[in-house]
Amino acid sequence: MSAIPIQDELGKRRALRRMRGVALGLLLVAVLVYVLARKFEADQGAAIWGYVRAAAEAGVVGGLADWFAVTALFKHPLGIPIPHTALIKQKKDQLGESLSNFVHGNFMSPANVAEKVESARPAQRLGEYLENPDHRRWLVAQGAGLAEELLNNLDDAEIQLLVRNAVFTQLSVNAWAPPAGRLLHAAVDGGNHTGVVDGLLDALHYWLLSNREQVAFLIADRGPVSQDGPIRWLHERIGYKGVDLLIQWVQDLREDPQAPARQQLDRYLLDLAEQLQQDPRRIEQVEQWKTKVLYHEQTQRTVNAIWPTARDLLTESLRDPDSDLRQRAEDYLAATAVRLRDDPDFRADIDRRISGAAAFLVDRYGADAANVIAETVKRWDADEASRKIELAVGKDLQYIRINGTIVGALAGLAIYSLSELIL
């Protein structure tokens, strides 16, 4: 059972002792008045003392009865194990169950929770909160800290295994060639491949221009005759001529999408797409190539590096207040605040979603949540629980004793008066 703070406990204990003293003092006053009234009634015979005696006698009875009732809640009166006393000790678990059922039945119904949540206008309050830049920054910082903590608690080996299995399982199970063929056919048939071809031609044209001399010498080195003297010079001239013709040919292909060579390339790509989908030999070739790629040592290292690299990049972005990730998160919250302020339909939808989620959670887990009360009470030590509860409410219960003495005295006086009047 959770402890009450020391200062608070001392204050409660003093207040309880003080009220116990008041109740006991009043009871002793009633006893003293009864004794004196009885003596004066016997000595003087005055009628007034009969009324005083009756009131005091009934006050003593009422005070004692309520002392017994209050004391019996927490302990055996006078230490005598009278049945149905020390109720909190004896019935602690049942009290916990009853309190749990009461809370669940009266406070945790889905309809009540949904109505209460929706009436609180959570969307409007959320929008007002998010309009403050400091609040947005704080939320993003808290979210970043939580995300980083989650990342740090993940098992790198397990995540790497998960990534590796996901990559290799998905890529190994299905053949690559048929979907690649369908994708290639759709791209060529719709003309969507032209951008890729243009990019490749641009790259090739730039490379040839940048390496004109090296390509020319490469052609010259493959001349059919001697590389000495004038023959070498002739080979180089042929090499330069060849590379210039190649550059011009690539340039023509770049500028004319309808060039015969590009048309021929399109036909070749369509034929290749058909082979990838229908030709068993071509499909098998792709599968063999796929196996070599997937199980190549470099591929394995690359896949294994995916998670550490992604984790490090994400951690760095989460830690940096000025990172693009956190700035985007703040911008998103700012846009959400504006929409919550200006769009009543959006606010109503958010309210419905939040209240619906609350109702769902209560419906699904309300009984378990309320059962926490019963389970917690069961774990309490009976004596300690009784002492703590008495400390919490015992001061107010002393008023029952005080009222019992006063009401008893008034009732005794009324009964005695009626008796004297009637009899």
C-alpha positions in Angstrom: 0.0 0.0 0.0 1.4 3.4 -1.0 2.6 5.5 2.0 1.0 8.8 2.9 3.7 11.6 3.0 5.1 11.9 6.5 4.0 15.5 7.1 0.5 14.7 5.8 0.3 11.6 8.0 1.3 13.4 11.1 -1.3 16.1 10.5 -4.0 13.5 9.9 -2.9 11.7 13.1 -3.1 14.9 15.2 -6.5 15.8 13.8 -7.8 12.3 14.5 -6.6 12.4 18.1 -8.1 15.8 18.6 -11.6 14.7 17.3 -11.4 11.5 19.3 -10.7 13.6 22.4 -13.7 15.9 21.6 -16.0 12.9 21.1 -14.7 11.2 24.3 -14.9 14.4 26.2 -18.6 14.9 25.3 -19.3 11.3 26.3 -17.7 11.8 29.7 -19.6 15.1 30.1 -22.8 13.1 29.5 -21.7 10.5 32.1 -20.9 13.2 34.7 -24.2 15.0 34.1 -26.1 11.7 34.4 -24.4 10.9 37.8 -25.0 14.4 39.1 -28.6 14.5 37.9 -29.3 11.2 39.4 -27.8 12.4 42.8 -29.7 15.7 42.7 -32.9 13.9 41.7 -32.6 11.6 44.7 -31.6 14.3 47.1 -33.9 17.1 46.1 -36.7 15.4 44.3 -37.0 18.3 41.8 -38.7 17.2 38.6 -36.2 19.1 36.4 -33.5 16.6 37.4 -35.5 13.8 35.9 -35.4 15.5 32.5 -31.7 16.1 32.8 -31.0 12.6 33.9 -33.0 11.1 31.1 -31.3 13.3 28.5 -27.8 12.5 29.9 -28.6 8.8 30.1 -29.8 8.6 26.5 -26.8 10.6 25.4 -24.4 8.2 27.1 -26.2 5.3 25.4 -26.1 7.0 22.0 -22.4 8.0 22.4 -21.4 4.4 23.4 -23.4 2.9 20.6 -21.8 5.1 18.0 -18.4 4.6 19.5 -18.9 0.9 19.1 -20.1 1.3 15.5 -17.2 3.5 14.5 -14.6 1.5 16.3 -16.0 -1.8 14.9 -15.2 -0.6 11.4 -11.5 -0.7 12.1 -10.8 -3.0 15.1 -12.4 -5.1 17.8 -13.9 -2.8 20.5 -11.9 -3.1 23.7 -9.9 -5.9 22.0 -12.9 -8.3 22.3 -13.4 -10.4 19.1 -17.1 -9.7 18.9 -18.6 -11.1 15.6 -18.9 -8.6 12.7 -16.4 -6.2 14.2 -13.0 -5.1 12.6 -15.0 -5.1 9.4 -12.3 -3.5 7.2 -9.7 -6.1 8.3 -12.2 -8.9 7.8 -13.9 -7.7 4.7 -11.0 -5.9 3.0 -11.1 -8.0 -0.2 -14.9 -7.9 -0.5 -14.8 -4.1 0.0 -12.3 -3.9 -2.8 -14.5 -6.0 -5.1 -17.5 -3.9 -4.2 -15.7 -0.6 -4.9 -14.4 -2.0 -8.2 -17.9 -3.0 -9.3 -19.3 0.3 -8.2 -16.7 2.3 -10.2 -17.1 0.1 -13.3 -20.9 0.1 -13.2 -21.4 3.8 -12.5 -18.5 5.6 -14.0 -16.9 3.4 -16.7 -19.8 2.7 -19.1 -18.9 3.4 -22.8 -21.9 5.8 -23.2 -21.0 7.9 -20.2 -17.4 8.1 -21.1 -18.1 9.0 -24.7 -20.6 11.7 -23.7 -18.2 13.2 -21.2 -15.2 13.2 -23.6 -17.2 14.7 -26.4 -18.7 17.4 -24.2 -15.2 18.4 -23.2 -14.5 19.5 -26.8 -11.1 17.9 -27.0 -10.5 19.0 -30.6 -11.0 22.7 -29.8 -8.7 22.4 -26.7 -6.1 20.6 -28.8 -6.2 23.2 -31.4 -5.8 26.0 -28.9 -2.9 24.2 -27.3 -1.1 23.6 -30.6 -1.4 27.3 -31.7 1.4 28.1 -29.3 4.8 27.5 -30.9 6.4 26.6 -27.6 3.8 23.9 -27.1 4.4 22.5 -30.5 8.2 22.5 -29.9 7.7 20.8 -26.6 5.5 18.1 -28.0 7.9 17.4 -30.8 10.8 17.3 -28.4 9.0 14.8 -26.1 8.0 12.7 -29.1 11.6 12.7 -30.4 12.9 11.7 -26.9 10.4 8.9 -26.7 11.2 7.7 -30.2 15.0 7.7 -29.5 14.4 5.8 -26.3 12.4 3.2 -28.3 15.2 3.0 -30.8 17.8 2.5 -28.1 15.8 -0.3 -26.6 15.5 -2.3 -29.8 17.7 -5.3 -30.2 19.9 -4.5 -33.2 20.6 -8.2 -34.0 16.9 -9.0 -34.0 16.1 -6.0 -36.2 18.9 -6.9 -38.6 17.5 -10.5 -38.8 14.0 -9.1 -39.4 15.2 -6.8 -42.2 17.3 -9.6 -43.8 14.5 -12.1 -43.7 12.0 -9.6 -45.0 14.3 -8.6 -47.9 15.6 -12.0 -48.9 12.3 -13.9 -48.3 10.3 -11.5 -50.3 12.8 -11.3 -53.1 13.6 -15.0 -53.2 10.0 -16.4 -53.2 8.8 -14.9 -56.4 10.4 -14.9 -59.8 11.7 -11.5 -60.9 11.4 -11.9 -64.7 7.6 -11.9 -65.2 6.8 -8.8 -63.1 9.9 -7.1 -64.6 8.6 -8.0 -68.1 5.1 -6.6 -67.4 6.6 -3.4 -66.0 8.9 -3.0 -69.0 6.1 -3.6 -71.4 3.8 -1.1 -69.7 6.6 1.5 -69.6 7.5 1.1 -73.3 3.9 0.8 -74.5 3.0 4.0 -72.6 6.1 5.9 -73.7 7.2 6.2 -70.1 10.6 4.8 -70.8 11.7 7.8 -72.9 12.9 9.8 -69.9 15.1 7.0 -68.9 16.5 6.6 -72.4 17.1 10.3 -72.7 18.9 10.3 -69.4 21.1 7.5 -70.4 21.9 9.1 -73.8 22.7 12.4 -72.0 25.1 10.6 -69.6 26.7 8.7 -72.5 27.1 11.9 -74.6 28.6 13.8 -71.7 31.0 10.9 -70.9 32.1 10.6 -74.6 32.8 14.4 -74.7 34.7 14.2 -71.4 36.8 11.2 -72.5 37.1 11.9 -76.3 40.9 11.4 -76.3 40.9 8.2 -74.2 38.2 6.7 -76.4 40.1 7.7 -79.6 43.3 6.1 -78.3 41.3 3.0 -77.3 40.1 2.7 -80.9 43.6 3.3 -82.2 45.1 0.6 -80.0 43.0 -1.9 -81.7 44.2 -1.1 -85.2 44.9 -4.2 -87.4 48.6 -3.2 -88.3 51.7 -1.8 -86.7 51.4 0.9 -84.1 54.7 2.6 -85.1 55.4 5.8 -86.9 52.9 7.0 -89.5 50.7 4.0 -89.1 50.1 5.0 -85.4 49.2 8.5 -86.5 46.7 7.1 -89.0 45.2 4.9 -86.3 44.8 7.9 -84.1 43.1 9.9 -86.8 40.7 7.0 -87.4 40.1 6.8 -83.6 39.2 10.5 -83.4 37.0 10.2 -86.4 35.3 7.1 -84.9 34.6 8.8 -81.5 33.3 11.9 -83.2 30.9 9.9 -85.3 29.8 8.1 -82.2 29.3 11.4 -80.4 27.2 12.7 -83.3 25.2 9.5 -83.5 24.4 9.8 -79.7 23.5 13.5 -80.3 21.1 12.6 -83.1 19.4 10.0 -80.9 19.0 12.6 -78.1 17.4 15.1 -80.4 15.2 12.8 -82.4 13.0 10.3 -80.4 11.7 8.9 -83.8 15.2 8.0 -85.0 15.4 4.5 -86.5 17.9 3.4 -83.8 15.5 4.5 -81.0 12.6 2.8 -82.8 14.7 -0.4 -83.0 15.5 0.0 -79.3 11.8 0.2 -78.5 11.2 -3.0 -80.5 14.0 -4.7 -78.7 12.7 -3.7 -75.3 9.2 -4.9 -76.2 10.6 -8.2 -77.4 12.7 -8.5 -74.2 9.5 -7.8 -72.1 7.7 -10.6 -73.9 10.7 -13.0 -73.3 10.8 -12.1 -69.6 7.1 -13.1 -69.2 6.9 -16.1 -71.5 10.4 -17.6 -72.3 11.3 -20.2 -69.7 15.0 -20.0 -70.7 15.1 -16.2 -70.2 13.2 -16.5 -66.9 15.7 -19.1 -65.7 18.6 -16.9 -66.7 17.1 -14.0 -64.6 16.5 -16.4 -61.6 20.1 -17.5 -61.8 21.3 -13.9 -61.9 19.0 -13.1 -59.0 20.4 -15.9 -56.9 23.9 -14.7 -57.5 23.0 -11.1 -56.6 21.1 -12.0 -53.5 23.7 -14.3 -52.1 26.7 -12.2 -53.1 28.9 -11.2 -50.1 28.5 -7.5 -50.9 24.7 -7.8 -51.1 24.7 -9.4 -47.6 26.8 -6.7 -46.2 24.6 -4.0 -47.8 21.4 -5.5 -46.4 23.0 -5.9 -42.9 24.0 -2.2 -43.0 20.4 -1.0 -43.7 19.3 -1.0 -40.1 22.4 0.5 -38.4 22.5 3.2 -41.1 18.8 4.0 -40.8 19.0 3.9 -37.0 21.9 6.3 -36.9 20.4 8.7 -39.4 17.1 8.7 -37.5 18.7 9.1 -34.1 20.7 12.1 -35.4 17.5 13.7 -36.8 15.7 13.1 -33.5 18.4 14.7 -31.4 18.8 17.8 -33.6 16.2 20.5 -32.8 16.7 22.0 -36.2 16.6 18.8 -38.2 14.3 18.6 -41.2 12.4 15.8 -39.5 11.6 17.8 -36.4 10.8 20.9 -38.4 8.4 19.0 -40.5 6.7 17.6 -37.4 6.3 21.1 -36.0 5.0 22.4 -39.3 2.5 19.6 -39.4 1.3 20.4 -35.9 1.0 24.1 -36.9 -1.1 23.2 -39.9 -3.3 20.9 -37.7 -3.8 23.8 -35.3 -5.0 26.1 -38.1 -7.4 23.4 -39.4 -8.8 22.7 -36.0 -9.4 26.4 -35.5 -11.0 27.1 -38.9 -12.8 23.8 -39.9 -15.8 22.9 -37.7 -16.4 19.7 -39.6 -12.8 18.6 -38.9 -13.2 19.5 -35.2 -16.4 17.5 -35.0 -14.8 14.5 -36.7 -11.9 14.6 -34.3 -14.2 14.8 -31.3 -16.2 11.8 -32.6 -13.0 9.8 -33.1 -11.6 10.6 -29.7 -14.9 9.9 -27.9 -15.3 6.7 -29.9 -11.8 5.6 -29.1 -12.4 6.3 -25.4 -15.7 4.4 -25.5 -13.9 1.5 -27.2 -11.2 1.4 -24.6 -13.6 1.5 -21.8 -15.8 -1.2 -23.3 -12.8 -3.4 -24.0 -10.6 -2.7 -20.9 -12.9 -0.9 -18.5 -13.5 -4.0 -16.4 -9.8 -4.7 -16.2 -9.1 -1.1 -15.2 -11.7 -1.1 -12.5 -10.4 -4.5 -11.3 -7.1 -2.8 -10.5 -8.9 -1.4 -7.5 -9.8 -4.9 -6.2 -6.4 -6.4 -7.0 -4.6 -3.5 -5.3 -6.8 -3.8 -2.1 -6.1 -7.5 -2.0 -2.4 -6.9 -1.9 -2.7 -4.5 1.1 -1.9 -5.8 4.5 -5.1 -5.9 6.5 -3.8 -4.1 9.6 -2.0 -1.5 7.6 -5.0 -1.0 5.3 -7.3 -0.5 8.3 -4.9 1.9 9.9 -4.5 4.0 6.7 -8.2 4.1 6.0 -8.9 5.1 9.6 -6.3 7.8 9.3 -8.0 9.1 6.1 -11.6 9.1 7.3 -11.5 8.6 11.0 -11.6 12.3 11.8 -14.9 12.7 10.1 -16.3 9.5 11.6 -15.8 11.0 15.1 -18.6 13.4 14.2 -20.9 10.3 14.2 -19.9 9.7 17.9 -20.5 13.4 18.7 -23.9 13.4 16.9 -24.8 10.1 18.6 -24.3 11.6 22.0 -26.2 14.8 21.2 -29.0 13.1 19.2 -29.3 10.4 21.9 -29.6 13.1 24.6 -32.3 14.9 22.6 -34.2 11.7 22.0 -34.0 10.7 25.6 -35.3 14.1 26.7 -38.2 13.8 24.2 -39.1 10.3 25.2 -39.0 11.2 28.9 -41.1 14.3 28.3 -43.7 12.4 26.4 -43.8 9.7 29.1 -44.3 12.3 31.8 -47.0 14.0 29.8 -48.9 10.9 28.9 -48.4 8.9 32.0 
